[in-house]
């Protein structure tokens, strides 16, 4: 045999690993794929088929691919002829072309690469050690700076501790003063309770005297019921002594009327007439105090719905005005426990059925009937002994319901109360 044949069959260097042949094997696979475009196409080992569609060979495929190429000398030599340095590394070219002495040259290349890797590793290790030393020096410098900062912080904390101790002493002194004030407050509370008990006893005696006066006049049952109602209002407004005086005067007038024939105090067919609820002394008729007094008095309050809604929320659509008004009226009912009825025009209005509320009675006028007439009917249907308050700015309604013995509150005052 000649030298070339011996080199072709020479044993592969033991140091040549599959990973050293990656570029050569991928080149062989690329040539097999590109060779299919030739006419006639390039023949390639049948075992290549599973790898033909791979863009990059996985590490597990390198060994099988190497064995396939080494088993087909014809294919290996053919692609080895086209292996150029730009496409395949020197080790791969030697492995594919296998010239004389190729195994020794591969061993030399692998040895040089190992030496270069060793030198690179040593240089990298030296560089790492230098970096570590530099980092350690930086850490030491930072530690010294931090130590100085900590020492300054310790001095600052000591100053803060001294200040806190001084503040603690002041707080202790303030605590002693607060305890003394608390004792004074408790004593004042006991005195207030004593005054409250005395006031309660006085109120009970006044109620007992009133009850005795009413019991002495058994023929005046209607007057007695009015006094009981006035007494309940007096308990709610116990602090308003002028209101109690007004109620006492009202009682005297009613007792005097019992001894005279019933003339203008009765309506048609002898039915009693409703009398307006008197305001406490010093309270103006169209004032904030009068409005609150009448709303919380226990009287039935009838509200001219759209008259109030359009005044209070003019920028809203009509349906939204209605909803906002009902929300505000319900809040008034919660605050004062009032009996509230809101009257709107038109039972056929959209959303009327959804406007019913738990705390407020909502009424819509029937077809061809205006809300003004419903308000008058609401006042007329209530018993004469029942006080009624009508909320409106409509002068015609004000005139009519006052003639029926009802109190009136302007829509402006009610809106201010509802928005408060």
C-alpha positions in Angstrom: 0.0 0.0 0.0 1.1 3.6 -0.6 1.4 6.3 2.1 -1.9 7.9 1.3 -3.8 4.6 1.7 -2.2 4.0 5.1 -3.1 7.5 6.3 -6.7 7.0 5.2 -7.0 3.9 7.3 -4.8 5.1 10.2 -6.5 5.0 13.6 -8.2 8.2 14.7 -6.3 10.0 17.5 -7.8 9.0 20.8 -7.8 12.7 21.8 -10.2 13.5 18.9 -13.7 13.8 20.5 -17.0 14.2 18.8 -17.2 17.8 19.8 -14.0 18.6 17.8 -15.8 17.5 14.6 -19.1 19.5 15.0 -18.3 22.0 12.2 -17.2 19.1 9.9 -20.3 17.1 10.6 -22.6 20.1 10.1 -20.8 20.9 6.9 -21.3 17.3 5.7 -25.1 17.6 6.5 -25.3 20.9 4.7 -23.6 19.4 1.6 -26.0 16.5 1.7 -29.0 18.9 1.7 -27.6 21.2 -0.9 -26.6 18.3 -3.1 -30.2 17.4 -3.5 -30.6 20.5 -5.7 -28.1 19.1 -8.2 -28.9 17.0 -11.3 -28.3 14.3 -10.7 -28.5 14.8 -6.9 -25.6 14.0 -4.7 -25.8 10.6 -3.1 -25.6 10.7 0.7 -25.7 7.9 3.4 -29.2 6.7 4.0 -28.7 7.1 7.8 -28.5 10.9 7.3 -32.3 11.1 6.7 -33.2 11.6 10.4 -30.9 14.6 10.6 -31.7 16.3 7.3 -34.2 18.8 8.7 -32.0 19.7 11.7 -30.6 23.3 11.6 -28.1 22.5 14.4 -27.0 19.1 15.5 -27.5 18.3 19.2 -24.6 16.9 21.1 -26.2 13.5 21.2 -26.2 13.3 17.4 -22.5 14.0 16.9 -21.4 10.5 17.7 -23.9 8.7 15.3 -23.1 11.3 12.5 -19.4 10.7 12.9 -19.8 7.0 12.6 -22.0 7.4 9.5 -19.4 9.6 7.7 -16.5 7.4 8.7 -18.4 4.3 7.3 -18.9 5.9 3.9 -15.4 6.8 2.4 -16.8 7.8 -1.0 -19.2 10.4 0.6 -16.5 11.6 3.0 -13.9 12.1 0.3 -16.4 13.9 -2.0 -17.4 16.4 0.6 -13.9 16.7 1.9 -12.8 18.0 -1.5 -15.1 21.0 -1.0 -14.1 21.6 2.6 -12.6 25.1 2.7 -11.1 26.9 5.7 -13.9 29.4 5.6 -16.4 26.6 6.0 -14.7 24.0 8.2 -12.0 24.3 10.9 -8.5 22.7 10.4 -9.3 19.6 12.5 -12.5 19.0 10.5 -10.7 19.5 7.2 -7.9 17.0 8.1 -10.6 14.4 9.3 -12.5 14.7 6.1 -9.6 14.8 3.6 -7.2 12.6 5.6 -3.9 13.5 3.8 -0.6 11.8 4.8 0.2 12.3 8.5 -3.3 13.7 9.2 -3.6 11.9 12.6 -0.3 13.4 13.9 -1.3 16.8 12.7 -4.7 16.5 14.4 -3.0 15.4 17.6 -0.7 18.4 17.3 -3.6 20.8 16.8 -5.5 19.4 19.7 -2.4 19.6 21.9 -1.8 23.2 20.9 -5.5 24.0 21.6 -5.2 22.3 25.0 -2.0 24.3 25.8 -3.7 27.5 24.7 -6.7 26.7 26.8 -4.4 26.0 29.8 -2.7 29.3 29.3 -6.0 31.1 28.9 -7.2 29.5 32.0 -4.1 30.5 34.0 -4.4 34.1 32.7 -8.1 34.1 33.6 -7.3 32.7 37.0 -4.7 35.4 37.6 -7.2 38.0 36.4 -9.8 36.7 38.8 -7.3 36.7 41.7 -6.4 40.3 40.9 -10.1 41.2 40.8 -10.7 39.5 44.1 -7.8 41.3 45.7 -9.1 44.6 44.3 -12.6 43.8 45.5 -11.2 42.9 49.0 -9.4 46.2 49.1 -12.5 48.1 48.2 -14.5 46.2 50.8 -11.9 47.1 53.4 -12.0 50.7 52.4 -15.8 50.7 52.6 -15.7 49.0 55.9 -13.4 51.7 57.3 -15.8 54.4 56.0 -18.8 52.6 57.4 -17.0 52.2 60.8 -16.5 56.0 60.9 -20.1 56.5 59.9 -21.3 54.1 62.6 -19.2 55.8 65.2 -20.8 59.1 64.2 -24.2 57.4 64.4 -23.5 56.2 67.9 -22.7 59.7 69.0 -25.9 60.9 67.3 -28.0 58.2 68.9 -26.6 59.0 72.4 -27.7 62.6 71.8 -31.1 61.4 70.8 -31.3 59.1 73.8 -30.6 62.1 76.1 -33.3 64.1 74.3 -35.8 61.2 74.6 -35.0 61.0 78.3 -35.8 64.7 78.7 -39.0 64.3 76.7 -39.9 61.3 78.8 -39.6 63.4 81.9 -41.8 66.1 80.4 -44.3 63.4 79.3 -44.4 62.0 82.8 -45.1 65.5 84.2 -47.8 66.0 81.5 -49.3 62.7 82.5 -49.6 63.7 86.1 -51.3 66.9 85.0 -53.7 64.9 82.7 -54.6 62.6 85.6 -55.4 65.6 87.7 -57.6 67.0 84.9 -59.2 63.6 84.5 -60.1 63.5 88.2 -61.6 67.0 87.8 -63.6 65.9 84.8 -64.9 62.8 86.6 -66.1 65.0 89.4 -67.7 67.4 87.0 -69.4 64.4 85.3 -70.8 63.3 88.7 -72.1 66.8 89.3 -73.7 66.9 85.8 -75.4 63.6 86.6 -76.7 65.1 89.8 -78.0 68.1 87.9 -79.5 65.8 85.3 -81.3 63.8 88.0 -82.6 67.0 89.5 -83.9 68.2 86.1 -85.5 64.8 85.4 -87.2 64.9 88.8 -88.5 68.3 88.1 -89.8 67.2 84.7 -91.5 64.2 86.2 -93.2 66.5 88.8 -94.3 68.8 86.0 -95.7 65.8 84.0 -97.4 64.6 87.1 -99.0 68.0 87.7 -100.1 68.1 84.0 -101.6 64.6 84.2 -103.5 65.5 87.4 -105.0 68.6 85.7 -106.1 66.6 82.7 -107.6 63.9 84.9 -109.7 66.5 86.8 -111.5 67.3 83.6 -112.7 63.9 82.3 -115.2 65.6 79.9 -112.3 67.0 77.9 -110.9 63.8 76.4 -109.9 65.6 73.1 -108.0 68.2 75.1 -106.3 65.4 77.2 -105.1 63.6 74.0 -103.7 66.9 72.7 -101.8 67.4 76.1 -100.4 63.9 75.9 -99.1 64.6 72.4 -97.7 68.0 73.5 -96.0 66.3 76.5 -94.2 63.8 74.1 -93.0 66.8 72.0 -91.9 68.5 75.2 -89.8 65.4 76.2 -88.0 65.5 72.8 -87.4 69.3 73.2 -86.9 69.3 77.0 -84.4 72.1 76.8 -86.7 74.5 74.9 -88.6 76.0 77.9 -90.3 78.6 75.7 -91.9 75.8 73.7 -93.4 74.3 76.9 -94.8 77.7 77.7 -96.5 77.9 74.3 -98.0 74.4 74.8 -99.3 75.5 78.3 -101.0 78.5 76.7 -102.5 76.3 74.0 -103.9 74.0 76.7 -105.5 77.0 78.5 -107.1 78.2 75.3 -108.5 74.7 74.6 -109.8 74.3 78.2 -111.6 77.7 77.9 -113.1 76.7 74.6 -114.7 73.6 76.3 -117.1 75.9 78.3 -118.3 77.8 75.3 -120.5 76.6 72.4 -118.6 75.1 69.5 -118.8 77.8 66.7 -115.9 78.3 64.3 -113.8 75.6 65.9 -115.8 73.0 64.1 -116.2 72.5 60.4 -119.1 71.2 58.4 -121.5 68.8 60.2 -119.7 69.6 63.5 -116.4 67.9 62.7 -113.3 69.4 64.6 -111.1 71.7 62.7 -107.3 71.2 62.5 -105.2 73.8 64.2 -101.7 74.7 63.1 -98.8 73.5 65.3 -97.6 76.4 67.4 -93.9 77.3 67.2 -91.8 77.7 70.3 -91.3 81.3 71.5 -88.5 83.2 69.8 -88.6 81.0 66.7 -89.4 82.9 63.5 -92.0 81.3 61.2 -89.8 81.0 58.0 -86.5 80.1 59.7 -84.1 77.2 59.7 -85.0 76.5 63.4 -88.7 76.5 62.6 -88.2 74.1 59.6 -86.3 71.7 61.8 -88.8 71.9 64.6 -91.8 71.2 62.3 -90.1 68.3 60.5 -89.1 66.6 63.8 -92.4 67.4 65.5 -94.1 64.2 64.6 -96.5 65.9 62.2 -97.3 64.4 58.8 -95.1 66.2 56.3 -96.4 66.4 52.7 -93.9 67.5 50.1 -94.6 69.1 46.7 -92.1 66.8 44.8 -91.3 68.6 41.6 -91.5 72.1 43.3 -88.7 71.1 45.7 -86.7 68.9 43.2 -86.5 71.6 40.5 -85.4 74.2 43.0 -82.8 72.0 44.7 -81.2 70.3 41.7 -82.0 72.4 38.6 -79.1 71.2 36.5 -80.2 67.5 36.5 -82.7 65.8 34.2 -86.2 65.5 35.6 -86.0 61.7 36.4 -82.6 62.3 38.2 -84.1 65.2 40.1 -86.8 62.9 41.3 -84.4 60.2 42.4 -82.0 62.6 44.2 -85.0 64.3 46.0 -86.3 60.9 47.2 -82.8 60.0 48.5 -82.5 63.3 50.4 -86.1 62.9 51.9 -85.2 59.3 53.1 -82.1 60.8 54.8 -84.4 63.3 56.5 -86.7 60.5 57.7 -83.7 58.6 59.1 -82.4 61.7 60.9 -85.7 62.9 62.4 -88.0 59.9 62.3 -90.5 62.0 60.3 -93.7 60.8 58.6 -92.9 62.0 55.0 -95.1 61.8 51.9 -93.8 63.1 48.5 -96.4 64.0 45.8 -95.5 64.0 42.1 -97.5 64.8 39.0 -98.5 61.9 36.7 -98.9 58.2 37.7 -97.9 57.2 34.2 -94.4 58.7 34.5 -91.5 56.4 33.5 -89.9 54.8 36.6 -92.8 55.6 38.9 -93.2 52.0 40.2 -89.5 51.9 41.0 -89.6 55.1 43.1 -91.3 53.5 46.1 -89.1 53.8 49.2 -89.1 52.0 52.6 -89.1 55.2 54.8 -91.0 57.6 52.5 -94.5 57.4 51.0 -94.4 58.3 47.3 -97.7 59.4 45.6 -98.3 60.2 41.9 -101.4 62.1 40.8 -103.9 60.2 38.7 -104.5 61.0 35.0 -106.1 64.4 34.5 -105.4 65.4 38.2 -102.5 67.7 39.2 -100.3 67.2 42.1 -101.6 70.4 43.8 -105.1 68.8 44.2 -103.5 65.6 45.5 -101.7 67.6 48.2 -104.9 69.3 49.2 -106.6 65.9 49.4 -103.8 64.5 51.5 -104.2 67.3 54.0 -108.0 66.9 54.0 -108.0 63.1 54.5 -105.8 63.2 57.7 -107.6 63.4 61.0 -108.1 66.9 62.4 -106.1 66.0 65.5 -103.2 65.2 63.3 -100.8 68.1 62.7 -99.8 68.5 59.0 -96.8 70.3 57.4 -96.8 71.1 53.7 -93.5 71.8 51.9 -94.0 74.0 48.8 -93.4 77.4 47.2 -96.7 77.4 45.4 -98.7 80.3 46.9 -102.1 78.9 45.9 -101.3 75.6 47.8 -99.9 77.6 50.8 -103.1 79.7 51.0 -105.4 76.6 50.8 -103.6 74.3 53.3 -103.2 77.1 55.8 -106.9 77.6 55.7 -107.2 73.8 56.4 -105.1 74.2 59.6 -101.7 73.0 58.2 -98.3 74.5 58.8 -96.2 75.3 55.7 -92.5 75.3 55.0 -90.9 76.9 52.0 -89.1 74.6 49.5 -86.0 76.7 49.9 -85.8 75.9 53.7 -86.5 72.2 53.2 -83.8 71.9 50.5 -81.3 73.6 52.9 -82.3 71.1 55.6 -82.1 68.1 53.3 -78.6 69.1 52.1 -77.2 69.8 55.5 
